């Protein structure tokens, strides 16, 4: 993205980053008959120490986006991909250390959710199932002469519970039409993003799985009974607090819960009684 502002008739470039978006790659690691895969979408942005390519059309310092894409592929080949976070750190380190005029690098990576197939609890050696129980992503940023800053996350995680949720006691004014409910279906699409502060020795895979489990547990409650959610806000806080209490390496957690509504529909005009079994999705 590029951003400019005007001050006393002078133009200042506030953000002169550019880069290559949505590089899609599949990495296959072969260990004898056992194959492991990572399918990724990678976006990399750079900020240089001048803006002459913008101001006067001088391109001598511009690293072409085609070169950025080729570098991503070459690093996957040369370094391998253990986790997306470590791959993001490899990308940032390469551009910061290889080009003295690169001041800042950011890498956004998301991983396609392939899971190894199993039959009778035996994992298949080279077959995988697309299983979107939340998309794993990371953002890695690095400035010249600075350490890499890593953010990890889960997006597109869809959860539902058919009871033990409500929303009541809220402020009402002349424009309020929402009725109070003490028993409703709660369905949401969740995005969770966290950072590790100055912690560098991190098991990214283990922490991602733990955060995923925390989100499921805090949303649903005990399997036999569940627990009551009085609001969107309380559900957000329950998930965040469980993550922070469970994973000491995490410094801060951001969350977005987007509600998905399934509303009661009256079937009397069809001569049928709807005892909350049939709903319309909005």
N, C-alpha and C positions, 0 to 999 in steps of 0.2 A: 504494500500500500504506500502511496505517496500523499503527503499532506503539506500544504503551504499556508502561510499567513502573511498579511501585509502589515507593516509597521513603519510609519513616517515615510510612506511611498517606497520603502524597501521591501523586497520579498524574501522571506526566510523559509527554508525547507525545515519543517518540524519533524517530518518522518520521510526518509528517502529509501526505505527498505524496498527490495524487489526480490524475486526469486522464482522458483519452480514449484508448482502446485500439483498434487495428485499424481505423483509417480507411483505406479502400481507394479509390484514385483512379487514373485513367489520364490522363496528360498527353501531348498530341499537339502537337508543334511542326512547323509547315508552312513549308518553304522552297521556294516554288514547287511543283513536282510532287513533290519529295522530302519525305517525312514522317519524323519521328523520334519515338519514343515512350518514355515511362517509366511503367510500372505499379508502384505502390508500396503498401505497407502501413505506416502511420505510427501510432506510439503516442507521446503527449506527456503528461508528468507535471509538475505544478507543486508547489512548496512555498511557502506564504505566511508572512508575518511574525507570524501569530497562529494559535491553534487554537480560537478562540471558536465557529466553526461546529461543532466537535466537542463542546466543553464545555457551551455554553449554547444551541446551535441558532441562533446569530446568523449569517445568511448574507450580510450586506451586502458582504463582501469576496470572496465566492466567485465565481470566473469559471466560469460553467456549462460543462459538458463539451460541450454543443451549440455554445457560442461557440468553444471550442477547435477543434472539427471545422470550423466555418465559417472560422476563421482559417487553418487548414491549406490549405483549398481556395482561399481568397482569395490567400494568398501564392504558391501554385502559379500562379495566373492572373497576378498582378502582377509577380512576380519571375522566373517560369519555373523550370525544373528542369534545371540543367546536370549536376550530380552529386548523389547522395543526401547526401553529406557537406555540400556547400554549402547544400542545401535545409535540412538539419538545423540548420546555423548560422543561417540566416535565421529559422527558427522560434524558436530560443532567443533570438536578439537581439530579435525582436519582443516577446516577452512580458517580457523583462528591462527593455527600454527603455520599454515602453508602460504598465506597471503598477509603481508604486514599491513596492508591498507584496509583489511576487513576489521571493522570495529565491533561488530555484533552479528551473531548467528542465532537463528531460532529454527528448531525442527519440530514439526507436528507430525506424529505418527499414530495411525490407528491400525489395529490388527483384526483381520477377518477371523470370525470365531469358528475355526475348525477344531473338532474333537476327534480323537482316535476312536474308530469303531471297536466295539467289543462284542463277543458272542460267548455266552455262558461264562462271563467274567474274564475271558481271555482277550487281551488287547490284540488287535490286528497289526501286522507289521508295517503295512503301507496303505491302509484304507482309512478314510476320514469322513466325518459327518458334519455338515454345516449346522451349527447349534447355537443360535443367537440368544444366549442367556446373558445379554449385556455385552457391549462392544468395549474392548480394552483400548485405551489411547494414552498417549503421553505428550508432554510439551517439554522440550529441553532448550534452555537459553544459555548463551555464554558471551560475555564481553571480553575484549582484549585485556590480557593480564588478570583475568578473573576466573573463578571456578565455574563449572557447569551447574546450573540450577535446574532441578528436575521436578516436574509435576506429573503425577499419574492420575488415571481416572477410569471411570466406567460411564458409558452413555447408552441410551436406548434400552435400559433395563426396565422391562414392563412387569409390574406386579399387581395382583388382585386379591382382595379378600371379600367374601360375600356377606359378611356381617361383622360385628364388633367395630363399627365405625359410625360416627355421627358428627353433626355440627349444629350447635345450639347456643343460646345465650349471647349471640353476637349483637352488635349495635344495630339499631333499626331507626330509619327516618322515613320521610314521606315517599322516598323513591325505592324503598326496600320491598321486594316482592318474594324473595327467597324464603320458603318455609323452613322452620326448624325441623331437624331430623335427628333421631337418636339411634336409628338402625338403617344403615345404607350400605350399598356396595362401594368399596373404595378401590379404584383402579388408577394407577399412575405410571407415568414414564419418568424414570429417574436418571439424572446426571449427577455424578459425584466426582469431585476433583480435589486432590490433596497434594501437599508438598512436604518435603523432608527436612527443611531448614538446612543446617550445616552438616547433617548426618550424611556421610559418604559411603559407609560400608553397609549396604542395604541389599536384602534378598527381595528383589522386586516381584518375582513370581509369588513367593509366599505371602507378601504383604497384600498383593492384589487379590489373591484368593481369600485372605482373611477379611479384607474390607467387603468383598462380595458377600461372604457369609454373614458379616455383621449387618449389612443392609437387609438381607432376607430375614434374619432373626428379629431385628428391631421392628421391622414392618409387620411380621406375622405373629410374633409371640409364641408361647409354648404350643407344640403340635396338637395336644389334646384339647386345649381350651382357647388358644389365642389370647390377645389382650386388646383392650378397648382403645381406639384412637379418637380423641375428641375434636381433632382439627388437623389440617395439613401442617400447620406450624409445629404442633407437638410431635407429629410423626417425623418431621425433618430433624427436630432436636434429639429425639430418641436415637435416630440413626447416627447422627454426628457424635453424640456423647459416647455411644457404644464403640464407635471406631476409635475415638481419641483415648478411651480407657483401655482398649484392647491392644492398640498398636503404638508403643511409645516412640517409635521412629517418626511418626507423623506429627508435623508441627501445626498444621491448620487444614480444615476441611471446608470446601464449598459444596453446596447442593442446590439443585433445582428439581422440584417435583411438579410435573405437569399433569393435572387431573384429566382422566378420561371418563366421560359420563355415560352411564347406562340408565335410561329413564323408564319409569313404569309407563306402560301403554294400556289404555282401556280397551278391552275386547268385548264389552257388552253389546256393541253394535253388531258383532258377529255371533251373538248368542252364546258367548263363552265367558266363564269366570276366570279372571287372571289373578291368581294368588301369588303374585310377585315372581312367577316362573319366567315370564316372557318380557323382555325389555328391549328398547331401541337404543342403539349406540349413537351418541352425538359427538 
